[in-house]
Amino acid sequence: MLAKSLKKRENELANAKRQLKILSQGIFENGELPMFNAQLEAVNKSVLKSKALEILQINVGYMCNQVCAHCHVDAGPDRKEIMTRKTMQQCLDVIKKTGAHTLDLTGGAPEMNPNFKWFVVEATKIGVKDFIVRSNLTIITANKKYYDLPEFFKKYNIHVISSMPHWTKGKTDNQRGDGVFNASIKALKMLNAVGYGMPESKLKLDLVYNPSGAFLPGNQDALEFDFKKALLSDFNIQFHQLFSITNLPISRFLDYLLASDNYNDYMYSLVEAFNPAAVENVMCTNTLSVSWDGWLYDCDFNQMLELKVNSSVQHISKFNKEALSDRTICVSQHCYGCTAGSGSSCQGTVA
C-alpha cells in the first residue's frame, strides 16, 4: 500500500498536464482507438452540453486519513490543500441562488477540514433536497474528535455515502490499507446504531463500490444484493443502496495501470464498452464541481486533471448562472470511464 501521495513523492503523474498527455498518446495518437470527442461525433453528438444545474459538488480539501491505491484525488495525510472559510462562504452564497437540489461534499476526507461542521450547519440553513457527505468511514473511528460524527450527521439529516470496496477484509484492505475493513465495519455499526441504513429510516446510508483491479464493475443490482446479504449475515449491518463506480484512468489508478502494464488493455475495455445511452446521462451535464480553492469544473474528475469549465466565469467568487449555462463540457479520454457499460457517476450507474 502507498505510504505517500503522488505529489509528496514528486511522481510525474502528480502533474495534470502529464496525465492528459499520456491519455492522448500511444493507442489514441496512432489511431488504434478513437479519441473520446471523435467517439461522440460517431454517435451524432459532436459535443456535450451542460443542462440545468442539479448537483453542486464541493471538494473541501484533499487531506485524508487514508492513502488508497486507486484514489483519483491523490488524497492523503500529506495533502494540505484545504478550503478556507472564505471560500466556503462564497459557496454558501452560490447555493442560495442556484436552485440545485443536491449539495455534495467530498474530499479527501471532508470531515478533516477544520470548518467542516460550521459549513454543514450553515448549509443546512439554506435548505437543499439532498445534502450528501462522502465519508470514507474510517475517519469516524480514527480519532475521538470524530466519534460524534454519526450523531452530528443525524442531527442535520445528512445523506451519508461511504466507500466500501468489498464485503471481505482481504479485498478491502488490499485497496485501502491494513485495518481499513475492521474500522469501516465499526463505523457502519455506529451509523446503524443511530438509525442510518435501516430499511424504514429516512437517514440515508449508501455504499460505493469500485473494482480493485483493471476491470469494469459488474452489475450494480447484483453487487448490491451480494453486499447486503454478506454484511447482514456476517456483521448485522444494513444500508440502503450500493453505487457502482468505474475506476477512471487518472492519478493513482493511472499510475497502477502503467506500472502493472494494464493501461492499454484497460483502455480497450473502456472503449469497447462505450455506451451511447450512458452519454445522455453523464454527471458532468447537470453537475458543477468546486475545488478546495474555488475553481469550477464540470466534474470531480476534470477537477483532478485541472480542466476548468469552458466559461468566462471559472471561479466560485464570480459565479454567474447565465455564463455557466449551456456550456460545452471539457472532455478527454478519461471520459470513457463514465460512458462504458451501464455508465458511471458519483451516484452510480446512469444507463
VOGUSE-826943 format. One record per residue (C-alpha): x, y, z. Coordinates in pm, whole numbers, padded with zeros to 5 digits, always signed. Example, Ala and Ser with C-alpha at 12.3 -4.5 7.8 and 13.67 -1.06 7.14 Angstrom:
BEGIN
+01230-00450+00780/+01367-00106+00714/
//
This chain:
BEGIN
+00000+00000+00000/+00120+00350-00081/+00261+00545+00212/+00263+00885+00042/+00066+01068-00225/+00198+01100-00580/+00251+01469-00511/+00459+01404-00199/+00670+01153-00389/+00713+01404-00674/+00580+01143-00915/+00532+01277-01269/+00165+01177-01258/+00103+01436-00989/+00115+01676-01284/-00224+01704-01457/-00070+01805-01792/+00144+01490-01788/-00164+01276-01725/-00352+01439-02012/-00053+01389-02241/-00040+01017-02160/-00415+00991-02223/-00371+01140-02571/-00063+00947-02681/+00004+00582-02770/-00301+00385-02878/-00505+00703-02920/-00242+00906-03102/-00167+00626-03350/-00535+00569-03422/-00577+00224-03265/-00854+00369-03051/-01068+00677-03123/-01030+00993-02918/-01335+01050-02698/-01450+01356-02893/-01433+01151-03214/-01644+00882-03045/-01905+01145-02963/-01913+01256-03326/-01960+00895-03434/-02286+00880-03237/-02400+01217-03376/-02313+01410-03064/-02036+01649-03162/-02007+01800-02812/-02151+01754-02465/-02352+02048-02336/-02445+02134-01981/-02807+02110-01872/-02985+02271-01577/-02768+02262-01265/-02892+01995-01024/-02583+01899-00821/-02323+02128-00665/-02028+01910-00564/-01776+02080-00338/-01435+01936-00262/-01344+02088+00075/-00988+01955+00075/-00751+01681-00036/-00640+01590+00317/-00735+01235+00413/-00650+00980+00682/-00611+00712+00412/-00385+00670+00108/-00589+00441-00118/-00426+00270-00415/-00692+00378-00666/-00762+00734-00543/-00826+00976-00830/-00782+01271-00594/-00436+01157-00481/-00557+01236-00129/-00369+01156+00191/-00241+01284+00525/+00036+01472+00346/-00204+01676+00130/-00251+02018+00287/-00491+02171+00035/-00792+02274+00245/-01086+02500+00160/-01089+02818+00368/-01396+02958+00543/-01389+03250+00297/-01427+03014+00000/-01689+02814+00190/-01888+03134+00240/-01867+03202-00134/-02005+02851-00190/-02288+02919+00055/-02374+03240-00130/-02395+03044-00455/-02604+02763-00303/-02870+03020-00215/-02914+03123-00577/-02854+02810-00786/-03171+02610-00727/-02959+02292-00726/-03144+02015-00541/-02829+01831-00425/-02528+01953-00229/-02244+01701-00234/-01942+01743-00003/-01633+01544-00086/-01257+01532-00032/-01012+01373+00074/-01196+01316+00394/-01426+01621+00407/-01461+01583+00785/-01092+01673+00827/-01150+02029+00713/-01142+02234+01037/-01451+02428+00924/-01646+02120+00813/-01908+02127+01088/-01955+02501+01057/-02012+02464+00685/-02264+02181+00732/-02462+02381+00987/-02468+02692+00767/-02555+02496+00453/-02848+02319+00618/-02998+02661+00699/-03029+02727+00326/-03210+02402+00261/-03143+02156-00018/-03336+01842-00101/-03038+01608-00068/-02733+01701+00142/-02457+01445+00084/-02133+01393+00273/-01896+01140+00120/-01724+00968+00409/-01451+00704+00391/-01596+00556+00715/-01259+00509+00886/-01244+00879+00972/-01532+00817+01216/-01314+00584+01423/-00977+00747+01353/-00976+00987+01647/-01200+01070+01943/-01281+01410+01795/-01469+01231+01514/-01662+00983+01730/-01965+01214+01736/-02000+01223+01357/-02288+00971+01338/-02493+01182+01583/-02388+01503+01403/-02493+01359+01067/-02825+01251+01218/-02895+01592+01371/-02865+01762+01033/-03020+01478+00831/-02709+01428+00622/-02715+01168+00345/-02402+00961+00410/-02236+00795+00112/-01945+00577+00214/-01668+00394+00033/-01669+00017+00081/-01458-00174-00175/-01579-00519-00070/-01756-00717+00200/-01436-00911+00272/-01134-00797+00471/-00870-00906+00221/-01001-00718-00082/-01085-00405+00118/-00750-00379+00293/-00565-00454-00028/-00720-00149-00192/-00739+00089+00103/-00480-00020+00359/-00434-00253+00654/-00705-00220+00916/-00947-00030+00691/-01202-00312+00677/-01233-00353+01054/-01251+00023+01104/-01517+00050+00832/-01728-00223+00992/-01706-00047+01328/-01812+00284+01168/-02104+00122+00986/-02225-00027+01312/-02205+00318+01474/-02412+00463+01190/-02666+00179+01212/-02690+00236+01587/-02824+00590+01539/-03066+00480+01265/-02866+00514+00945/-02927+00249+00680/-03229+00089+00845/-03497-00025+00597/-03763+00227+00703/-03525+00501+00815/-03508+00841+00645/-03141+00857+00746/-02987+00753+00417/-02673+00541+00418/-02541+00431+00080/-02218+00250-00006/-01984+00292-00302/-01810+00003-00475/-01528+00032-00725/-01322-00255-00867/-00989-00338-00707/-00815-00408-01038/-00803-00330-01410/-01157-00440-01489/-01503-00288-01513/-01755-00328-01230/-02024-00593-01250/-02399-00536-01248/-02487-00280-00981/-02807-00451-00866/-02634-00788-00836/-02347-00634-00641/-02592-00461-00407/-02766-00791-00338/-02435-00962-00256/-02316-00674-00037/-02642-00662+00160/-02652-01037+00210/-02289-01061+00326/-02288-00755+00555/-02617-00853+00718/-02527-01218+00776/-02167-01156+00885/-02199-00831+01081/-02572-00750+01111/-02507-00430+00912/-02768-00269+00689/-02758+00007+00427/-02987+00144+00158/-02822+00146-00186/-02494+00046-00344/-02341+00271-00610/-02105+00104-00854/-01835+00334-00992/-01586+00265-01270/-01224+00350-01196/-01114+00632-01424/-00761+00621-01567/-00626+00921-01379/-00392+00987-01087/-00311+00679-00873/-00522+00441-01078/-00342+00557-01392/-00014+00502-01208/-00128+00148-01123/-00233+00077-01482/+00101+00189-01620/+00311+00015-01353/+00123-00314-01397/+00127-00292-01778/-00253-00292-01784/-00308+00052-01935/-00366-00048-02300/-00592-00340-02213/-00797-00130-01973/-00845+00150-02225/-00950-00108-02484/-01206-00241-02233/-01348+00106-02175/-01368+00197-02543/-01520-00137-02646/-01784-00097-02374/-01873+00259-02484/-02250+00305-02448/-02423+00595-02629/-02712+00567-02383/-02476+00645-02097/-02363+00964-02274/-02710+01111-02234/-02691+01099-01854/-02326+01163-01767/-02296+01357-01443/-02092+01643-01592/-02402+01776-01770/-02601+01853-01453/-02316+01898-01204/-02077+02175-01114/-01762+02077-00924/-01589+02326-00695/-01226+02273-00593/-01082+02348-00249/-00957+02685-00381/-01283+02777-00551/-01219+02695-00917/-01507+02550-01119/-01506+02224-01315/-01761+02009-01498/-01695+01715-01265/-01468+01593-00989/-01252+01403-01239/-01196+01709-01458/-01101+01892-01139/-00816+01649-01082/-00698+01699-01440/-00726+02078-01400/-00975+02107-01687/-01169+02416-01582/-01514+02490-01720/-01548+02639-02067/-01686+02971-01949/-01591+03331-01891/-01664+03251-01526/-01425+02996-01378/-01423+03078-01004/-01693+03048-00739/-01638+03411-00636/-01752+03522-00984/-02041+03278-01015/-02291+03367-01283/-02568+03124-01372/-02618+03258-01723/-02246+03249-01809/-02224+02887-01696/-02540+02761-01865/-02534+02567-02191/-02155+02546-02179/-01951+02291-02373/-01821+02019-02141/-01444+01961-02136/-01362+01603-02238/-01061+01376-02278/-01004+01001-02295/-01074+00953-01922/-01440+01022-02008/-01466+00670-02148/-01483+00558-01785/-01817+00731-01732/-01968+00605-02058/-01866+00237-02050/-02128-00031-01998/-02406+00095-01771/-02218+00420-01726/-02072+00562-01409/-02124+00866-01191/-02087+00967-00828/-02446+00837-00790/-02366+00505-00958/-02475+00373-01298/-02653+00608-01540/-02786+00379-01816/
//
